[in-house]
């Protein structure tokens, strides 16, 4: 069975495909074709966000994919700056209008802090307010599942303590060279499925000689090894590409990394993102 046909079951019973298409940095006018290409190849999990500026294009791609809406799993994210209930309600409805969809399968709070203050101040109350808006939209059928992104243990505990529904998903940075083991275990213990974004470290793993050598021993590419690694961690893997050839290659991961090599990769520390350190999700601040 192809990885594109495999799925996890979220804590509320919703099925989520194990491999998805990330759309960060795919321009809005190119997003629809990227989605159509991915769906034609066999992808059924498409991830976007208000902050990406391509919800319109992603929605168009979903609507014109030739596949029934019910066969696709579509995620988007509430902008990190929205930390009050009324703004969250308005933004939720705006996402649905922009995408031209009656519902999305998963809605996430993009970050526990606004990007300008990432890992900074205390936004606990604002996150609870935004979460209440997600809970109500979920109950109304606008979302099949709800979750968070870039949330650490304390951020999640705040939601669990203040909400009536716990997050079904936490989408975080996970890749060879950056494995947040404690956070992964924290989420697993609470029935929260982790999604791994940037599983190839925004392409930086392509320059890692150690990872390249290990990939060669398996007869696979570095991206394939990295994607397989995140899958064997039990996460949903979300590599980003608009290139159909890369989409196909990224799905060719029907091999198994040995336990010893998984342990080695878990302990590898490779977090030099070069020019991409300017992004809060990479730099930490």
N, C-alpha and C positions, 0 to 999 in steps of 0.2 A: 504493500500500500504506500502511495506517495505521501510525504509529510503534508501535502496540501489537502489531503483527505482526513487527516488526523485532528482531533480536537481534545480540549480539556472540558471539564464540567465545572462551572463556577458554583459557589456555595448556594446560590438560589436555583440551581438546576439548568441554567442557560449554558448552551454549548458555545465555546469559543475556539476557532481554529488555532492550531499551535503556531503556525507561521503566518505572518501578515505582511502587508506592504506599508512601510512608513512613507510619509509624504512631506516631511520637513524639507524646506528649501526647494520644493518643486513649485514653480510659478503657477499661479492660478490659471493662466491660459494654456498651460501644458498638463495640468493635473487630470483633466477629463480623459485625455488620450492615455496617460499613464495608467489610470484606473482601468480603462477598457482593455489595454494590453495585459494588465495583470489578471483580470478576470478571464480573458481568453486563455491565458496560460494555465489557469486553474486556481488562482488565489481567490479566497472568499473572505478575507479579513483585511479591511482597509482602515488605516488610522490617519486622522487629521486633527486639527485644532484651530480654534479661533485665531490664535497668535500666528499661525502659519500663513494666513491670508489667502488660503486656497480652498476654503469650504465650498464656495460656489462651484469651482471646477471639479472638485471631488464629487459633489452631489450630482453634477451633470454626468460625470462618468458612471456613477452608480445607476442613474436613471436610464442611461443609453447603453448599458453594458450588454443587453440582450439576455440577462439572467434575472429571474424573479427576485424581487427585493428580499423575500423571505430566505433566500439562499445565501445572502451576503451578511457579513457582520461588520458594521460600520461604527467607528468610534470617533468622537471629537472631545474637545476639552474646553472648559470654562476658562477664560483668560485669567492669568495669575493675579492681575490687579483688582479683580472683582472680589471684594470682601464684605459685601452687605447683601441682605436678602432681596430687596427690590431690584437692585442692579442685576443680581444673578437670575431672577425670574425673567427679566427683560432679555438678557443675553441668551438664555436657553431658547426662548421663542425665536429670537433673531437667528440663531444657528439653524434651527429647523427651516425657517423661511429661506435663508441664504442657500441651504443645501437642497431645498425643494423636496424635503422628505417629511413623511408623517411622523416618523420616529427614528431614533438612532439606537443602536444596540447597546452602546456604552458611552456614558458621559463622565468625564473626569474633571476634578479640580486640578488645574495644570501645575500649580505649585503652592506650597503652604505660605509663601511670601510673594509679594510682587517682585518681578525680576530686578527692579532697581534696588531692592533691599533683600536679595536672596540670602537665606541663612542669617537674616538680620533680626528685626524686631519681633515682637509678640503679636501675632495675628490670630490667636486662638478663637476669640469671639467672632471675628470676621469669617473664619473658616467654618465655624458652626452655623453661622447664618447662611453662608453659601451652600453648605451641606443640606440645610433644611429645604432650600429651594430644589436641590437635586432630589431629595427624598420625595417631595410632593410631585415633581414631574415624573418620577419613577412610578409612583402610585397611580398617576393619571394615564400611564401607558405611553408617555413620550420617550421613555428609556426602558430597555429591558434589564439593564444593569447599571450600577453607578460605582464610581471609585475615585481614586486620587492619583496624583503623579508627583514624583520627587518628594514624597512625604517620608520623614524619618519616624522612628518609633514614637517619640513624644507627640508628633503631629497626628499620627494615627490614633494614639490613645485619647487625644482630645476629641476626635470624631466619635470614637467608640463610647466615650463617657457621655457625650452630649447628644448623640443621635439615636434614632429608633431603628435604623438599619445600618449595619456595618458595611464598610467598603467591600465590594466584590473583587476589586482589582487595585493594585498599586503599580503604576508604570514608572520604572526607574532606570537609571543608567547602570547597565550590567554588561561587562564584556571581559574577554580574556585580558588579564592585567588589572581588572577592577571588579572584584567579586565581593559585594557587601554581605558577607556570610551571616552576620548577626541580624541584619535587617531581613534577609531572605527567610531565616528561621522564625523571626518574629511574625512575619506575614503568614508563613505556613501554619504556625500554631494557631492562628486566628482565622483560618480558612480564607485568606486573601491571596488570590492568584497574582503573581508578579509577572509583569510584562517587561521585557528587556528592550529598551530602545538603544539605538547606536551600538548594536552587537559587534560591529567591526571598529568601534572607537572612532567613528567619523573618518574611517579610512586609515587611521594611523597604524593599525595592526599590519597593514600591507608592507610597512617598512621595518617590521620586527623580525630580525633574522632567526631568532629562536623559534618563534611561532611558524615562520615559513619552513624551517627544517622539520618541525613536527608534522605540519601539513603534508610535506613531501613523503613522509613515512606512511601516511594513510592514502597517498595517491589522490589527494584532494587539493583544492585551492585554500588560501588563507581565509577568505570569506566563508567558505563552506565549513572549515574547521571551527571558526568563531561562532557561526550560527548553530552548528551542531552542539557546541559547548553550552550555549545558553539553553538549548532544548533539553539537554541532559541534566541541567540544573532544575528542570521542571518549570521553566518560564515560557511564556509566549515570546517568540522572537520577532522583532520588527525592523528588519533591515530596510534602509531607504534607497530607492533607485527609481529612475524614470526610464532606464534602459531595459528593453525586453530581454536581451541576451543575459543580462545580469539577473533579472527576475528568474529566468529559467535555471541558471546556475545556482542561485541561492536556494532553490528548492530541491537540488540534487544532494541531499544529505542523508541518504539511507545507508550510513555506516555508523559504527559505534566506537566512540573514544574509550579506551581502556580505563579501568579504575585508577591505575597508577598515573596515567597521563592526565586524567581529570584532576587528580590531587595536585599534580605539578602545575597545571593551569590555574587551579584555584589559588595557589600561593604566589603566582606570578604578579609582580607589581609593575605595571606599565601604564602610567597616567600622564605622559607628556603628550599634550594634544597640539603642540605647535601653535600656529596662528589661531586655532580654535579655542585656546585658553580664554579668549575674550568672552565666551559664552558662560553665563553663570552656572549652567548645569555641568560644565567641565571644570571651571576654575574654583567653584565652591563659594565664590563671592563676586 
